[in-house]
Amino acid sequence: MTLDNRSDTRARIDILRFPEGKTFEDLVAYVESGEADANQDSPDWVDQTRKIRAPANQLMGANRTLFDNTYGILCYIGEAEPFEIQAVATFEVVGG
């Protein structure tokens, strides 16, 4: 997995493994509630979080083993806390 940070500030992506029964909509609700901004971390219902950080205008690669499951991504940017959430996404690993 590669984080290509094209911004003028630090970036971090959190890869969140969803437990059964949790969905992308749950992650969006977490972000929209303001908890993600306040906690600067993944929701407490997430099974596992992997973080990748990249300095401004740099490419950062990381090896992360991801097993079959649904995952979410939170992308934070900023030089200091509180970081700003710039993106929320989801993906699924099948046959990994």
C-alpha positions, 0 to 999 in steps of 0.5 A: 500500500502506498500513500502519495501525499501531494499536499503541503502538509503531513498526511496520515491514513488509518486503515480500519478493519470492520467487525461483522455488522459494521459498514461504511455508513457507520464510519461516515456517521462516526465522522459526521458526529464529530467524534473522529475530529475529537478523538483523532483516532478510529472508533472504538468498535473497529477490530484493528487499525493500521496507520501510514504517515507521509510528510508533505509532498512525499510518497510513503509505502508500507507493507500491511497484511490485510485479510478477507474483510471489509475495511475503511480508510480515514485520511487526516492532514495537518501539521499538528493536532487536531488533524483535519479529515479529508477523505473517508473510503471503504474497500473489501479484501476477498481471497487475500 
